[in-house]
């Protein structure tokens, strides 16, 4: 059954504010709730971060204080939603346990979006970064087992494997090779526009989390790992962010942001298994309808445009539903493990020239392997335990990455002999 958020009854924006008690909702149970509930919370927190951040950027580049007041009104409501969603994380969840959720979300969300993505170029961008986040999950999982004695398989359920992807040491590319071709949201499939906006919000939140939380970790190797992977997440935000439509006006971008939030909350509501959190998604969805209507009014008032000029048809496409993607991730590993970036496209490391930008940057960043935290974590774990920590349902699909007693730093970085 189709659903169009533009056709719904709308409350006044001034009626969307709520008190502190409402913002203090019951968190999920990290031990007993389905792992996908945690992923939904992380995703929607990221969507709200993106909404607030965009609104601030819009306001800072606008010289009309009437517009800025309208944005501030909208932003205050978004801020309250963000506090509500952020508080769904339980107090007893540690930094690393939350981190495992961030990386599991990156893997499962990217795999889900890639499999339904109608644009081949956008799909390839998702596949490319997917197996890098997959490797991050493995590095953090080894750190957690080493530092806390907690196996990440207890957190991810049976949904996600934990094993090497494209090694993080191989992911450090020249900034000139992380920019892609932008999309045209007025011409592309609506699902493509939603997929891009969603993955940008999710990856940006991960980047921000690692940039801030790394300095609070209690040992040097952990701090260094957060710093290194935060750098890769910045690459991913550049990578995905460059797919956004740069031809949209700020008012058109506002419409797309609010529509995307409506779509996500409606998807989370339909997918949620935790009854109390399901009610949160329903409440936030109703509030987002008001936000979308406010954005429509601003578009009409300040640009004399209708929302159909931005989105064309308002009916939601296929809803986002979380699922396990083990076989798809394995397929992408087999097909993409040796790729790296080359300007707007990708190239196998087998075809790289010795003087290319990739190797110039690698020489600078990874001059001494022992100082590369993503490698040092696995090296230390192997030294202490004889082999690395993994959670595999079958043998790794890449022969070079099957050895559990030695961390491979060449795959995706140098031609394989």
RAKAPE-V56678 format. One record per backbone hydrogen bond with DSSP energy under -0.5 kcal/mol. CO is the residue of the C=O (numbers start at 1). NH is the residue of the N-H. E is the energy in kcal/mol with one decimal. If there is no record, write none. Layout:
# RAKAPE-V56678
CO NH E
CO NH E
This chain:
# RAKAPE-V56678
3 5 -0.5
3 316 -3.1
4 7 -1.6
5 8 -1.0
12 15 -1.5
13 16 -1.8
19 23 -1.5
20 24 -0.8
21 24 -0.7
23 25 -1.0
28 30 -0.7
29 33 -2.6
34 37 -1.9
34 38 -0.9
35 39 -1.6
36 40 -2.3
37 41 -2.0
38 42 -2.3
39 43 -2.6
40 44 -2.5
41 45 -2.1
42 46 -2.0
43 47 -2.1
44 48 -2.0
45 49 -2.3
46 50 -2.4
47 51 -2.0
48 52 -2.5
49 53 -2.8
50 54 -2.8
51 55 -2.1
52 56 -2.1
53 57 -2.2
54 58 -2.8
55 59 -2.4
56 60 -2.4
57 61 -0.8
58 61 -1.0
59 62 -1.5
63 65 -0.7
64 68 -2.1
65 69 -2.1
66 70 -1.8
67 71 -2.5
68 72 -2.1
69 73 -2.2
70 74 -2.1
71 75 -3.0
72 76 -2.0
73 77 -1.2
74 78 -1.9
75 79 -2.6
76 80 -1.8
77 81 -1.9
78 82 -2.4
79 83 -2.2
80 84 -2.2
81 85 -2.8
82 86 -2.9
83 87 -1.7
85 88 -1.8
86 89 -1.4
88 28 -2.3
90 93 -1.4
92 94 -0.5
94 98 -2.4
95 99 -2.1
96 100 -2.3
97 101 -1.3
98 102 -2.1
99 103 -2.4
100 104 -2.5
101 105 -2.6
102 106 -2.2
103 107 -2.2
104 108 -2.8
105 109 -2.9
105 110 -0.5
106 110 -1.4
107 111 -2.2
108 112 -2.4
109 113 -2.8
110 114 -2.7
111 115 -1.9
112 116 -1.0
113 116 -0.5
113 117 -0.8
114 117 -0.7
118 120 -0.6
119 123 -2.6
120 124 -2.1
121 125 -1.6
122 126 -1.8
123 127 -2.7
124 128 -2.3
125 129 -1.7
126 130 -2.2
127 131 -1.1
129 132 -1.1
129 133 -2.1
130 134 -2.0
131 135 -0.8
131 166 -1.4
132 136 -1.8
133 137 -2.1
134 138 -1.3
135 139 -2.1
136 140 -2.6
137 141 -2.1
138 142 -1.9
139 143 -1.9
140 144 -2.5
141 145 -2.2
142 146 -2.1
143 147 -2.7
144 148 -2.9
144 149 -0.7
144 150 -0.9
145 149 -0.9
149 151 -0.5
151 154 -2.0
152 155 -1.7
152 156 -1.9
153 157 -0.9
156 159 -1.2
159 325 -0.6
162 391 -3.0
165 167 -0.6
167 170 -1.9
168 171 -1.6
171 173 -1.0
174 177 -2.4
175 178 -1.4
183 185 -0.6
184 187 -1.2
184 188 -2.6
189 192 -0.8
189 193 -1.5
190 194 -2.3
191 195 -2.8
192 196 -2.5
193 197 -2.2
194 198 -2.5
195 199 -2.5
196 200 -2.2
197 201 -1.8
198 202 -2.2
199 203 -2.5
200 204 -2.5
201 205 -1.8
202 206 -1.7
203 207 -2.5
204 208 -2.6
205 209 -2.6
206 210 -2.5
207 211 -2.5
208 212 -1.6
209 213 -3.1
210 214 -1.6
213 216 -2.1
214 217 -1.5
219 223 -2.2
220 224 -2.8
221 225 -1.8
222 226 -2.3
223 227 -2.3
224 228 -2.5
225 229 -2.7
226 230 -2.2
227 231 -1.4
228 232 -1.5
229 233 -2.5
230 234 -1.8
231 235 -1.6
232 236 -2.3
233 237 -2.3
234 238 -2.2
235 239 -2.8
236 240 -3.2
237 241 -2.5
238 242 -1.7
240 243 -1.8
241 244 -1.2
243 183 -2.0
244 246 -0.7
245 248 -0.7
249 253 -2.6
250 254 -2.0
251 255 -1.8
252 256 -2.1
253 257 -2.5
254 258 -2.4
255 259 -2.7
256 260 -2.4
257 261 -2.1
258 262 -2.2
259 263 -2.5
260 264 -2.5
261 265 -2.8
262 266 -2.3
263 267 -2.1
264 268 -3.0
265 269 -2.5
266 270 -1.8
267 271 -1.4
268 272 -1.9
273 275 -0.7
274 278 -2.4
275 279 -1.4
276 280 -1.1
277 281 -2.3
278 282 -2.0
279 283 -2.4
280 284 -2.7
281 285 -2.3
282 286 -2.0
283 287 -1.8
284 288 -2.5
285 289 -1.6
286 290 -1.1
287 291 -1.9
288 292 -2.9
289 293 -2.2
290 294 -2.1
291 295 -2.3
292 296 -2.4
293 297 -2.2
294 298 -2.0
295 299 -2.3
296 300 -2.4
297 301 -2.6
298 302 -2.7
299 303 -1.7
299 305 -1.3
300 304 -0.9
306 309 -1.8
307 310 -1.9
307 311 -2.4
307 312 -0.5
308 312 -0.6
311 313 -2.1
314 5 -0.6
319 321 -0.5
325 329 -2.5
326 330 -2.1
327 331 -1.9
328 332 -2.4
329 333 -2.4
330 334 -2.1
331 335 -1.9
332 336 -2.3
333 337 -1.5
336 339 -2.0
338 349 -2.6
340 347 -2.5
342 345 -2.5
345 342 -2.8
347 340 -2.4
348 351 -2.1
349 352 -0.9
353 356 -2.0
356 360 -1.6
357 361 -2.4
358 362 -2.5
359 363 -2.3
360 364 -1.3
361 365 -2.8
362 366 -2.6
364 367 -0.5
367 369 -0.5
368 371 -1.9
369 372 -1.9
371 373 -0.8
372 375 -0.9
372 376 -2.6
373 377 -2.6
374 378 -0.8
375 379 -2.7
376 380 -2.6
377 381 -2.1
378 382 -2.6
379 383 -2.3
380 384 -1.9
381 385 -2.1
382 386 -2.7
391 162 -2.2
397 399 -0.7
398 401 -2.2
399 402 -1.6
402 404 -0.6
403 406 -0.6
404 388 -2.4
407 409 -0.5
410 413 -2.5
410 414 -2.6
415 417 -0.5
